Every structure is written in structure tokens, then in C-alpha cells.
Amino acid sequence: MIIPYMPGVLTLPIETYWDGTPCHETPLHATVALGLDTQGLCLTATMPLQAAPRIPSEMPLTRVANLWEYDVVECFLAGPGRYLEVELGAGGHFLVLDFSAPRVRQNDYATFTPAMTFEPALAGHTVWRASIHLPWSMLPEPIQGVNAYVISGGKHLCYQPLPGPAPDFHQPARFPAVRLAERP
């Protein structure tokens, strides 16, 4: 897989449970789109709004610790020796965490204020969409693996299933291979 320069994007459909079992509940299906520009990487999550959405009370476009406790789409980007976890929530919130090994956090980007957009599911729209721009300096170099996930209502979906007896998204060595397109 290759993450291209925009307007092209690499789209990751999230349609199976974490263990690879097909998810027939289409309202849980989501997508992550990844595209590059001269300043870094743009990540866009799109997902239907749930019937009883779990959204934090903080203002949209703000960082929320433990965002995974709400309706969220996640994308993990792995490189040698580290990986980045990016979460975008149904209320327009975000969380970015940097890890040096599985679950060994090295940076929580508590002061990061990203360029971000949020389109809520309003006025008859059934899906929400959030985009975040990550500067080159935040990205693992080189990016070698990627995976994407949904957490909603106690259910865990995955782009590429991961082994184990329970959902464990922190398996960067098992992420599908990806590379960045050459700069134009």
C-alpha cells in the first residue's frame, strides 16, 4: 500500500470485528483516508452517527484524554522503533499519542493544537467526518505500517484483524505494510 500525495488518498475500510469476523452492523463501519501534502499527513475519519452516540462534553476540535472511551475512529502509523496513535471522535475531538514500544508512551502531545476540521452529523446527514493534519515532525520515519480501528458501544472493529484472545490494537509489528509516495 502507498499513501499518495493529495488529492489522492489511501482509504482503509473498517468493516470487520477486531478478530476478522465480518461485522454486519453497517452503522459501525467507518473509513480512514490518508493523504500527504508538503507539510505532512492528513488523516480523515468518516463514520455513521450512532443511535445513542457516546461523545465527551468538551468543545469540538479539542484534545480529550482517554478518547477511546467514547465513539472513536483510530489510526496507528508505525515506523522503526515507534508508532503514533491518532484518534478522532464522533463529537469532533482528537487524541494523538506516541509510543516507543507497545503501550510504552513517550509523548502525549498535550499541547498539540492541530489544523483540524469537523463535520457533525447534522441537518439530515447520517455520518460525521473529522480531519486532522499531522506535521512531518510528528510522524514515524519512515512509516512502514498502518492499521485503523473503530471503538463504539463496546464493539471493536479493525481494518486488518489482529490475533489474540481480546482486542489489542497495540501490535505494530503486525500492521499491514505501507509506504509514502515519493515527493512530486
HELIX and SHEET records of a PDB file:
HELIX    1   1 THR A   26  LEU A   28  5                                   3    
HELIX    2   2 LEU A   67  GLU A   69  5                                   3    
HELIX    3   3 TRP A  136  MET A  138  5                                   3    
HELIX    4   4 PRO A  172  ARG A  174  5                                   3    
SHEET    1   A 2 ILE A   2  ILE A   3  0                                        
SHEET    2   A 2 ARG A 179  LEU A 180  1                                        
SHEET    1   B 5 LEU A  10  ILE A  14  0                                        
SHEET    2   B 5 ALA A  30  ASP A  37 -1                                        
SHEET    3   B 5 GLY A  40  PRO A  48 -1                                        
SHEET    4   B 5 VAL A 127  PRO A 135 -1                                        
SHEET    5   B 5 ALA A 115  GLU A 119 -1                                        
SHEET    1   C 7 THR A  16  TYR A  17  0                                        
SHEET    2   C 7 LYS A 155  CYS A 158 -1                                        
SHEET    3   C 7 GLY A 145  SER A 152 -1                                        
SHEET    4   C 7 VAL A  72  GLY A  79 -1                                        
SHEET    5   C 7 ARG A  82  GLY A  89 -1                                        
SHEET    6   C 7 PHE A  94  ALA A 101 -1                                        
SHEET    7   C 7 VAL A 104  ASN A 107 -1                                        
END                                                                             
